[in-house]
Amino acid sequence: MLNRYLILITFMSILSIMLSCSGTTPAHEQTLLERNWGRSIESMRYMQMVDPEAGKDPNPVEGLDGNASENNVNKYQQSFKETKQKESTTILKLQ
């Protein structure tokens, strides 16, 4: 009987030692953020360099004429001005 307990205790202690030494977490895998670290800066720089030689061209930029551009700027600036709030219309007006 004592021999059985001794074998059982020895087996349990060896098993617990083996299980405690084995790691349960897998090896560290890179996250999506770690794999793409710095790519946003690279893509931003690339998007800003559509034409790196543009500063050397003395010709004016073609696009909107001055009057159309001025109207667009004025519309944009007026969009930030406060406007009168319209009175809400309801079915029953209580005074």
C-alpha positions in Angstrom: 0.0 0.0 0.0 2.8 2.4 0.9 4.5 1.5 -2.4 1.4 2.5 -4.4 1.2 5.9 -2.6 4.9 6.5 -3.2 4.5 5.7 -7.0 1.5 7.9 -7.2 3.2 10.8 -5.4 6.3 10.4 -7.6 4.1 10.3 -10.8 2.1 13.4 -9.8 5.2 15.4 -8.9 6.9 14.5 -12.2 3.7 15.4 -14.1 3.4 18.7 -12.3 7.0 19.6 -12.9 6.7 18.8 -16.6 3.5 20.8 -17.0 4.9 23.8 -15.1 7.9 24.0 -17.4 5.9 23.9 -20.6 4.6 27.2 -21.9 0.9 27.5 -22.6 1.2 30.7 -24.7 2.2 30.5 -28.3 5.2 32.4 -29.7 4.6 36.1 -30.1 3.1 36.9 -33.5 3.3 40.3 -34.9 0.0 42.3 -34.8 -1.3 44.1 -37.8 -0.1 47.4 -36.3 3.5 46.0 -35.8 3.6 44.6 -39.4 2.5 48.0 -40.9 4.5 50.2 -38.6 5.4 53.4 -40.5 3.4 52.7 -43.6 1.0 55.5 -43.0 3.9 58.0 -43.0 5.4 56.5 -46.1 2.0 56.5 -47.9 1.4 60.2 -46.9 4.8 61.2 -48.2 4.2 59.3 -51.4 0.8 60.9 -51.9 2.3 64.4 -51.5 4.9 63.7 -54.2 2.6 63.4 -57.2 4.9 65.6 -59.2 8.2 66.4 -57.6 9.3 68.6 -60.5 6.2 70.9 -60.2 8.2 73.6 -58.5 10.6 74.0 -61.4 7.8 74.6 -64.0 7.3 78.4 -64.5 4.0 78.1 -66.3 0.9 79.0 -64.3 -1.3 76.3 -62.9 -4.4 75.6 -65.1 -7.7 75.2 -63.3 -10.3 77.6 -62.1 -10.1 81.2 -63.2 -9.8 84.0 -60.7 -13.4 84.9 -60.5 -14.6 81.3 -60.0 -12.0 80.8 -57.3 -12.9 84.0 -55.5 -16.6 83.0 -55.5 -15.7 79.6 -54.1 -13.6 81.1 -51.3 -16.4 83.6 -50.5 -19.0 80.8 -50.3 -16.7 78.8 -48.1 -16.2 81.7 -45.7 -19.9 82.5 -45.5 -20.7 78.9 -44.7 -19.2 79.5 -41.2 -21.2 82.6 -40.4 -24.1 82.1 -38.0 -27.5 82.0 -39.6 -30.9 82.7 -38.0 -32.5 79.6 -36.8 -35.9 79.0 -38.4 -38.8 78.8 -36.1 -39.9 75.2 -35.8 -43.3 74.5 -37.2 -45.5 72.4 -35.0 -49.1 71.4 -35.3 -50.1 72.8 -31.9 -48.7 76.2 -30.9 -49.1 76.9 -27.2 -48.6 80.4 -26.1 
